[in-house]
Amino acid sequence: LADITIVSQEQLTLLDQFNKTEVAYDKVSVVEQFRRQVALVPDNPAVVYLDKTYTYAQVDEITERIAGYLNAKGIGREDVVSVLIPRCEYMVIASLGVLKAGAAYQPLDSSYPSERLEFMIQDASAKLLIADRSLMECVPGYDGPVLYMDELSTLPACDRIEENPAPEDLFILLYTSGSTGVPKGVMLEHHNLTAFCNWYRNFYELTPKSRVAAYASYGFDADMMDLYPALTAGACVHIIDESIRLDLMALNNYFEENGITHSFMTTQVGRQFAAEIKNRTLKTLSVGGEKLVPVEPPRDYKLYNAYGPTECTIFITLFPVDKLYHRVPIGKALDNVKLYVVDKEGRRLPPGMPGELWIAGHQVARGYLNRPEQTEKVFIQNPFCHEDGYERVYRTGDIVRFLPDGSIDFIGRNDGQVKIRGFRIELSEVERVIRQYPGIKDATVA
């Protein structure tokens, strides 16, 4: 009845049509799908970094040793292993080793302040830290067990781990900005990644011949998109070295020399690349993390504008930028994702009317670690659908509107959150830091 007061039956039927996204897919874990590729294409390159190349068989062997080591230490399901490493091939190898052990990993960004990194490790109750020796100075207060990166390839052989993670097992802990200045750990489960990877492989037509650039920061949710769809398709992941990530000419030379077919970049960098660089190998370039300023699409490959909060596993909408748009939408829902635009009372709004975006579907996270009140506030029961896999919605805090074709137009936030190079920042956090300076009584950041 509440719906009828705002949305006519005809409009409600149209909104429900936008949400007909159900697609059947293989629900086995990323770990099991990787193992299938090892059996199918053992000699295919799985990961490349600078002059180092590892085949699927080699990655499988090293990651089994890591998993065996962790299991021998009593580390397994629902345990967390923190990972503090530079950009290198171990972004794939260390992560996959932890997942094979049945545990979840917590990727750490060495550019974060020490107090933030140490808080994240402590908050996660991490059982172990995998780290590069040179980065231990970033966590001077950490006194737990450490497995150094240079030891990973020399771990002893072990019995092959036959058991694969369950769909509801914890996959990763990713920390986002918090309005109190305390970061929140988003808990994603294996089934969340499985759903996303199946959509990605089908939409982007990944094959064992695809070459995918791993461009995103290791601690950014998009890094999972750079790694796991490729590793479950028999394709090759190329870790982009830090030295060329912001040098577009050098980046393009690397793409062309290595036949890179698929890449993601944060919005500002990707827009500049699409507008200024001519590339002959890419099939697709996807951008996300911020609002995309209108741009002429490149002629030689497809450009996609994507949107999605970490709490819903990377992307939940995608829009093909096939011409110069006055406003670039963020697109339609991915497979097995339902979108709702609601008013302050939680009532659905018709196309054209702005409201808060709520998300339901197979990619909605478990919640926040150790933050039950925050979890209950934004992960709520779905009042519009009770089908399996859609029982909960995530309240994004983003103000959007449906366009007549079912695409979403992003308008802004309903709070003081902004995005800087794809990272979520609360303006209140910036104000809090400014207030700590001597002589500053108060501050307001706009």
Summary of the structure (lengths in Angstrom):
residues: 446
radius of gyration: 21.7
end to end distance: 39.5
largest distance: 66.6
contacts: 1507
relative contact order: 0.12
helix: 32%
strand: 25%
